[in-house]
Amino acid sequence: MRPWIALALSTLINLCCWPAAHAAEPVPAGESVAVLQGQADQGDRSARTRLARRYETGEGVPQDVGKAAQLYEQAAHLGDPDAQFALAAMFREGRGVEQDRLFSLVWLRKAATNGHPQARAMVGLPPLVPPPVPPAPAAAASR
């Protein structure tokens, strides 16, 4: 079987087995919505993702999955893999956006390409492993 066919089949199987609901990670305590909003307005993609998570879960703000989807999409376009993965789940489930399995797959692949561990596993890519640290030269130690 050609490798690209195996990868496509693996991706489709994993998409069928995606958890029923995207579980948002807990929001760090002590992070004010006003501070997050200010950072997000300055272009901080990570802050935008954390703010989206607040709106998705209703933690510290009124729950608004539509606004969460908009914020995730903005952060996803800025290259945030967590936002890309969350947006993929929202498109797959039709939460805050119209359900679209193709967009879900597109964002899942982008999240995987950008190193999101769960997305990489779902599309059949190996985990990213940091390169080994070379040992100190023995000659320098014996002097």
C-alpha positions in Angstrom: 0.0 0.0 0.0 1.3 3.4 -0.9 2.3 5.5 2.2 -0.1 8.4 1.4 -3.1 6.0 1.2 -2.1 4.5 4.6 -1.9 8.0 6.0 -5.3 9.0 4.5 -6.9 5.8 5.9 -5.4 6.3 9.3 -6.6 9.9 9.4 -10.1 8.9 8.4 -10.2 6.2 11.0 -9.0 8.6 13.7 -11.5 11.2 12.7 -14.3 8.7 13.1 -13.0 7.8 16.6 -12.6 11.5 17.7 -13.9 12.0 21.2 -17.6 13.1 21.2 -16.7 16.5 22.7 -13.5 18.5 22.6 -12.4 18.8 26.2 -11.0 22.2 26.8 -8.0 22.4 29.1 -8.6 24.1 32.4 -7.9 27.9 32.4 -5.0 28.9 34.6 -6.1 30.4 37.9 -5.3 34.1 38.4 -5.4 35.0 34.8 -7.8 38.0 34.4 -10.0 38.3 31.4 -9.0 42.0 31.0 -5.3 41.1 30.9 -6.0 38.3 28.4 -8.1 40.6 26.2 -5.3 43.2 26.3 -2.7 40.7 25.3 -5.0 39.2 22.6 -5.5 42.7 21.2 -1.7 43.1 21.0 -1.6 40.0 18.7 -0.6 37.4 21.3 -1.9 34.2 19.8 -1.5 32.2 23.0 -3.5 34.8 25.0 -6.2 34.7 22.2 -6.4 30.9 22.6 -6.7 31.1 26.4 -9.4 33.8 26.0 -11.2 31.5 23.6 -11.0 28.7 26.1 -12.6 31.0 28.7 -15.5 31.7 26.3 -15.8 28.1 25.4 -16.1 27.0 29.0 -17.8 30.1 30.5 -15.1 30.5 33.0 -15.0 34.1 34.2 -17.2 35.2 31.2 -20.6 34.4 29.9 -20.3 31.2 27.9 -20.3 32.0 24.1 -19.1 29.2 21.9 -19.5 31.4 18.8 -17.1 33.9 20.2 -14.8 31.1 21.3 -14.8 29.8 17.7 -14.0 33.3 16.3 -11.1 33.7 18.8 -9.8 30.2 18.1 -9.9 30.9 14.4 -7.9 34.1 14.8 -5.3 32.4 16.9 -5.3 29.4 14.5 -4.5 31.7 11.5 -1.6 33.1 13.6 -0.2 29.6 13.8 -1.2 28.5 17.4 -1.4 24.7 17.3 -3.7 24.5 20.4 -6.2 26.9 18.7 -5.9 24.9 15.4 -6.7 21.7 17.3 -9.6 23.3 19.2 -11.0 24.7 16.0 -10.8 21.3 14.3 -12.9 19.9 17.1 -15.4 22.7 16.8 -15.8 22.2 13.0 -16.1 18.5 13.5 -18.8 18.8 16.1 -20.5 21.9 14.7 -20.1 23.9 18.0 -20.0 27.6 17.4 -19.5 27.1 13.7 -21.4 25.2 11.0 -20.3 21.6 11.0 -17.7 21.0 8.3 -15.7 17.8 8.4 -13.3 19.0 5.6 -12.4 22.2 7.6 -12.0 20.0 10.6 -9.5 17.8 8.8 -7.7 20.9 7.4 -7.2 22.4 10.9 -6.3 19.0 12.4 -3.5 18.6 9.8 -2.3 22.1 10.5 -2.2 21.5 14.2 -0.3 18.2 13.6 2.2 19.9 11.3 2.7 22.6 14.0 3.5 20.0 16.6 0.2 19.5 18.6 0.8 16.0 20.1 -2.8 14.7 20.1 -3.3 16.0 16.5 -0.1 14.3 15.4 -1.3 11.0 16.9 -4.7 11.4 15.2 -3.3 11.8 11.7 -0.7 9.1 12.2 2.4 11.2 12.5 5.1 10.2 15.0 5.5 12.2 18.2 8.0 15.0 18.1 11.1 14.0 20.1 13.7 16.5 21.0 17.1 15.7 19.6 19.5 14.0 22.0 22.0 16.2 23.8 25.5 15.1 22.8 27.8 14.1 25.7 30.6 16.4 26.7 33.8 15.6 24.9 35.9 13.1 26.9 39.2 14.8 25.9 38.3 18.0 27.7 37.3 16.1 30.9 40.7 14.3 31.1 42.9 17.4 31.0 
